[in-house]
Amino acid sequence: MESVAAIGEPAGFKAIAMDKDAGTFTLEDPNSKVRINVKIDGQVLRVTSRNPHHRLANEYRAYSKRESALTKGIVDSELVQ
């Protein structure tokens, strides 16, 4: 869990509400408070995001870039085999 949270930091997310027993935590963009829920279920990593911004807004583009950087970081890490 800490490895995935660390991958989110360079993408601009901060790990909050970490529950190690349940294998869940939330990544939050400190500026817009947009959240991505992360759940580790055995060897399956589930990333669920909700983007509340309108697709034409500047916030959407900024968040979209951060979300893409997060998923790319996860895929490029040693966590994915």
C-alpha positions as CSV (number, residue, x, y, z in Angstrom):
1,M,0.0,0.0,0.0
2,E,2.8,2.4,0.9
3,S,4.4,1.7,-2.5
4,V,1.3,2.8,-4.4
5,A,0.8,5.8,-2.2
6,A,4.5,6.8,-2.9
7,I,3.8,6.6,-6.6
8,G,0.9,9.0,-6.2
9,E,3.0,11.7,-4.6
10,P,5.0,12.8,-7.7
11,A,1.7,12.9,-9.6
12,G,0.4,15.5,-7.1
13,F,-1.7,13.2,-4.9
14,K,-1.6,12.8,-1.1
15,A,-2.5,9.6,0.6
16,I,-5.2,9.9,3.2
17,A,-7.5,7.6,5.1
18,M,-5.2,4.5,4.9
19,D,-6.8,1.4,6.4
20,K,-4.2,-1.4,6.2
21,D,-6.6,-4.0,7.6
22,A,-9.1,-3.5,4.8
23,G,-6.3,-2.8,2.2
24,T,-7.8,0.5,1.2
25,F,-6.7,4.1,1.1
26,T,-7.6,7.3,-0.7
27,L,-5.4,9.5,-2.8
28,E,-6.5,13.2,-2.8
29,D,-5.5,16.2,-4.9
30,P,-4.8,18.8,-2.2
31,N,-5.9,21.7,-4.4
32,S,-9.2,20.5,-5.8
33,K,-10.0,17.8,-3.2
34,V,-10.6,15.3,-6.0
35,R,-10.1,11.7,-4.7
36,I,-9.1,8.4,-6.1
37,N,-9.9,5.3,-4.0
38,V,-7.4,2.5,-4.0
39,K,-8.1,-1.1,-2.9
40,I,-5.7,-3.9,-2.8
41,D,-7.5,-7.2,-2.9
42,G,-4.9,-10.0,-2.8
43,Q,-2.9,-9.4,-6.0
44,V,-5.5,-7.2,-7.6
45,L,-5.2,-3.4,-7.4
46,R,-8.4,-1.6,-7.9
47,V,-8.2,2.2,-8.6
48,T,-11.5,4.0,-8.7
49,S,-11.7,7.7,-9.6
50,R,-14.4,10.2,-9.8
51,N,-13.8,13.4,-11.6
52,P,-16.4,16.0,-10.7
53,H,-15.2,18.6,-13.1
54,H,-16.7,19.5,-16.5
55,R,-14.5,18.1,-19.4
56,L,-14.0,21.6,-20.8
57,A,-12.8,23.1,-17.6
58,N,-9.1,23.7,-16.8
59,E,-9.4,21.6,-13.6
60,Y,-10.4,18.6,-15.7
61,R,-7.3,18.8,-17.8
62,A,-5.0,19.3,-14.8
63,Y,-6.6,16.4,-13.0
64,S,-6.6,14.2,-16.1
65,K,-2.8,14.7,-16.4
66,R,-2.3,13.7,-12.7
67,E,-4.5,10.7,-13.0
68,S,-2.6,9.6,-16.2
69,A,0.7,10.1,-14.4
70,L,-0.5,8.0,-11.5
71,T,-1.6,5.1,-13.7
72,K,1.6,5.3,-15.7
73,G,3.6,5.3,-12.6
74,I,1.8,2.2,-11.3
75,V,2.2,0.4,-14.6
76,D,6.0,1.3,-14.9
77,S,6.6,0.2,-11.3
78,E,7.9,-3.2,-10.1
79,L,4.4,-3.8,-8.6
80,V,2.9,-4.8,-11.9
81,Q,4.2,-8.1,-13.4
